[in-house]
């Protein structure tokens, strides 16, 4: 009977355990070690899966269309200057003057012609309207005739006043009669003055 030392037994157990976990290898004709068929098949499948994933990523990247280019916007460049900006408001409104003047004729009548356009500037003394003058010419002629008549009456009254003054001195007429003659002469003169004013008014 042969006895083996105890120290060698654990070594055999370790060797056996190591042999259990080792991967069996095959030697080819060239003498190079190779893995078993199941392990080699798993490695080939993993490599093929990676290649397929990369190919899909490349196809997806190529299939994406480029975004459309935006048109360029022209930009103008200018120098900044300091200036006052006017405040302008555009709106509908009615313009009213600060002061108004009413233009009226001195007499009423029928208009024959208007000599200005609305909104046109006018000057002092400019003729704006032409009124039918025939009614006013008739009034002027009547005023002149009244003036001539009253002038004749005033002249006669003044002569009577002079005569009555002489007769009262001789005692042929009374003093009251002489005074009445002078009053009539003064009234006739006043009437002539009024007639002249009417003629001037009608002549306007």
C-alpha positions in Angstrom: 0.0 0.0 0.0 1.3 3.4 -0.9 0.6 6.5 1.2 0.5 10.0 -0.2 1.2 13.0 1.9 -1.8 15.2 2.9 -0.4 18.3 1.3 -0.7 16.9 -2.1 -4.4 16.1 -1.9 -5.6 19.7 -2.0 -3.5 20.3 -5.0 -5.3 17.5 -6.9 -8.7 19.0 -5.8 -7.6 22.4 -7.1 -6.5 20.9 -10.3 -9.8 19.0 -10.7 -11.8 22.2 -10.0 -9.7 24.1 -12.5 -10.3 21.4 -15.0 -14.0 21.7 -14.5 -14.0 25.4 -15.3 -11.6 25.3 -18.3 -13.0 25.7 -21.8 -12.3 22.8 -24.0 -10.2 23.7 -27.0 -9.6 22.0 -30.2 -6.4 21.8 -32.1 -6.6 22.1 -35.8 -4.3 20.8 -38.4 -2.0 23.8 -38.0 -1.7 23.3 -34.4 -3.4 26.6 -33.4 -5.8 26.4 -30.5 -9.5 27.4 -31.3 -12.6 27.8 -29.2 -15.5 25.4 -29.3 -18.4 25.9 -31.9 -21.0 27.3 -29.5 -18.7 30.0 -28.2 -17.6 30.9 -31.7 -21.2 31.1 -32.9 -22.1 33.5 -30.1 -19.2 35.8 -30.9 -20.2 35.9 -34.6 -23.9 36.7 -33.8 -22.8 39.6 -31.5 -20.5 41.0 -34.1 -23.3 40.8 -36.8 -25.8 42.5 -34.4 -23.4 45.4 -33.9 -22.8 45.8 -37.7 -26.6 45.7 -38.3 -27.1 48.4 -35.7 -24.5 50.7 -37.2 -26.0 50.2 -40.7 -29.4 51.1 -39.4 -28.0 54.3 -37.8 -26.3 55.2 -41.0 -29.4 54.7 -43.1 -31.5 56.7 -40.6 -29.0 59.6 -40.7 -28.9 59.6 -44.5 -32.7 59.4 -44.9 -33.2 62.6 -42.9 -33.6 65.5 -45.4 -31.7 68.7 -44.8 -33.9 71.6 -43.5 -34.8 74.2 -46.1 -32.6 77.2 -46.1 -34.1 80.4 -45.0 -33.9 83.3 -47.4 -31.4 86.0 -46.5 -32.9 89.2 -45.2 -31.2 92.4 -46.5 -30.0 94.6 -43.7 -29.4 98.3 -44.1 -26.8 100.0 -42.0 -26.8 103.7 -41.2 -25.1 106.1 -38.8 -26.9 107.0 -35.6 -27.7 110.7 -35.4 -29.3 112.7 -32.6 -32.3 114.7 -33.7 -35.8 115.6 -32.5 -38.5 113.3 -33.7 -41.8 115.2 -34.6 -45.0 113.9 -33.1 -47.4 113.3 -36.0 -50.9 112.0 -35.7 -53.0 111.2 -38.8 -56.7 111.4 -38.1 -60.0 112.7 -39.5 -61.1 116.0 -38.0 -62.6 119.4 -38.7 -60.4 122.5 -38.8 -61.8 125.5 -37.0 -60.2 129.0 -37.1 -59.5 130.8 -33.9 -61.4 133.9 -35.1 -64.2 134.2 -37.6 -65.5 137.3 -39.4 -68.9 137.6 -40.9 -68.9 139.2 -44.4 -72.2 140.9 -45.1 -73.4 143.4 -47.6 -74.7 146.7 -46.5 -77.9 146.3 -48.5 -80.0 143.3 -49.5 -80.6 142.3 -53.1 -80.3 139.7 -55.8 -76.8 138.5 -56.5 -75.7 138.8 -60.1 -72.2 137.4 -59.8 -69.8 136.0 -57.1 -66.2 137.0 -57.8 -64.3 134.6 -55.5 -63.9 130.9 -54.8 -64.5 129.3 -51.4 -61.2 129.2 -49.5 -59.5 131.7 -51.7 -57.6 134.5 -49.9 -59.1 138.0 -50.5 -57.7 141.5 -50.1 -59.2 144.6 -48.5 -61.5 146.4 -50.9 -61.8 143.5 -53.3 -65.3 143.0 -54.8 -66.8 139.7 -53.6 -70.4 140.0 -54.8 -72.3 142.0 -57.5 -75.8 142.8 -56.5 -78.5 143.9 -59.0 -78.1 147.7 -58.8 -81.4 148.7 -60.4 -83.5 149.0 -57.2 -80.9 151.0 -55.5 -80.3 153.3 -58.4 -84.0 154.1 -58.2 -83.7 154.8 -54.5 -80.7 157.1 -55.1 -82.5 159.0 -57.8 -85.5 159.5 -55.4 -83.2 160.8 -52.6 -81.5 163.2 -55.0 -84.9 164.5 -56.1 -86.0 165.0 -52.5 -82.8 166.9 -51.8 -83.4 169.2 -54.7 -86.9 169.9 -53.7 -86.0 170.6 -50.1 -83.1 172.9 -51.2 -85.6 175.0 -53.1 -88.0 175.2 -50.1 -85.1 176.1 -47.8 -84.0 178.9 -50.1 -87.6 180.3 -50.2 -87.9 180.1 -46.4 -84.7 181.9 -45.9 -85.9 184.8 -48.2 -89.2 185.0 -46.3 -87.3 185.3 -43.1 -85.2 188.2 -44.4 -88.3 190.0 -45.7 -90.2 189.5 -42.4 -87.2 190.9 -40.5 -87.3 194.1 -42.6 -91.1 194.4 -42.3 -91.2 194.0 -38.5 -88.9 197.1 -38.3 -91.3 199.1 -40.3 -94.2 197.9 -38.3 -96.0 196.1 -41.2 -95.8 192.6 -39.5 -95.6 191.6 -36.0 -92.6 190.2 -34.3 -94.1 186.7 -33.9 -94.6 186.5 -37.7 -91.0 187.4 -38.2 -89.9 184.8 -35.7 -92.1 182.1 -37.4 -90.5 183.0 -40.8 -87.0 182.5 -39.3 -88.1 179.1 -37.8 -89.4 177.9 -41.1 -86.1 178.8 -42.8 -84.1 177.0 -40.2 -86.3 173.9 -40.5 -85.9 173.9 -44.3 -82.1 174.0 -43.9 -82.2 171.0 -41.5 -84.3 169.1 -44.0 -81.8 169.7 -46.7 -79.0 168.4 -44.5 -81.1 165.2 -43.9 -81.7 164.8 -47.6 -78.0 165.0 -48.3 -77.3 162.2 -45.8 -80.0 160.0 -47.5 -78.3 160.6 -50.9 -75.0 159.5 -49.5 -76.5 156.4 -48.0 -78.3 155.5 -51.2 -75.1 156.1 -53.2 -73.2 153.3 -51.3 
